[in-house]
Amino acid sequence: MKSLFRAAALALAGFCAAQAAEWHTDVPKAIAKAKAEHKLVLLDFTGSDWCGWCMKLKEEVFDTAEFEAYAAKNLVLVEVDFPREKKLSAEQKAANKALAAKYQVKGYPTIWVLDGTGMPVAKLGYMPGGPKAFIAELAKVKK
């Protein structure tokens, strides 16, 4: 019986790992993908290794199975990161800085939602309520 339980747990863990959300860093490619797949683009402007609210949003929303399932069907995810310790290439730093200027990002986390043509349709940030509240806001945008 233990081996059956262990096998089921391993299969479930493998399934969950396979469901992990794919985060991109190239916005033009993400927009093209979103257009082809009839999805929205979610730009997450974050300070991944120093911003407390960013880490909280990631833990409470982005890293949940509920959000990952919604994202797989509805979103192309892009991380626009401004870390302090994590190393980014000079090209990625320049691209992220240009995006922050374009979307007038003043604080983190800032979430911009774009349509398949790259036009902004919503601006979000951290909100309490976990994935259900966040997905509800995204669902309003999708209509």
C-alpha positions, 0 to 999 in steps of 0.5 A, spaced: 500 500 500 505 504 501 508 503 494 502 505 491 501 511 495 508 513 493 507 512 486 501 516 486 505 522 490 510 521 485 506 522 479 502 527 482 509 531 483 511 530 476 504 532 473 505 539 478 512 540 475 510 539 468 504 545 469 509 550 472 508 557 468 513 559 463 515 566 464 518 569 458 523 575 458 522 577 450 516 582 450 516 582 442 516 574 442 511 574 447 506 579 444 507 575 437 505 568 441 499 572 445 497 574 438 497 567 435 494 564 441 489 569 442 491 570 449 493 576 453 500 578 455 502 579 463 508 583 464 510 583 471 515 588 473 518 586 479 524 586 484 525 579 484 530 578 490 529 584 494 522 587 493 517 584 499 511 585 495 513 582 489 515 576 493 509 576 496 505 576 489 509 571 487 508 566 492 501 567 493 499 568 486 504 566 481 506 560 484 500 557 485 497 551 481 490 555 480 494 561 477 498 557 473 492 553 470 489 559 468 495 562 465 496 556 461 490 557 457 489 565 457 496 568 458 503 569 456 507 571 462 513 576 461 518 577 467 521 584 467 526 584 473 530 589 476 534 584 481 539 587 486 543 580 486 541 576 481 545 577 474 542 579 468 545 580 461 547 587 459 542 587 453 536 584 458 538 590 463 537 595 457 531 592 455 527 592 462 529 599 463 526 601 456 520 597 458 519 601 465 520 607 462 515 606 456 510 603 461 512 609 466 513 604 472 514 607 478 514 602 483 514 594 484 510 590 483 507 593 477 503 588 472 501 591 465 496 586 461 497 587 454 492 585 448 495 581 442 497 587 439 501 589 445 496 595 447 495 596 454 488 594 457 490 594 464 494 595 470 495 591 476 499 590 482 499 586 489 492 585 491 490 581 497 485 574 496 490 570 493 489 567 486 482 567 486 482 575 487 487 576 481 484 571 476 478 575 477 481 581 475 484 578 469 477 575 467 474 582 467 480 585 462 479 579 458 472 580 457 
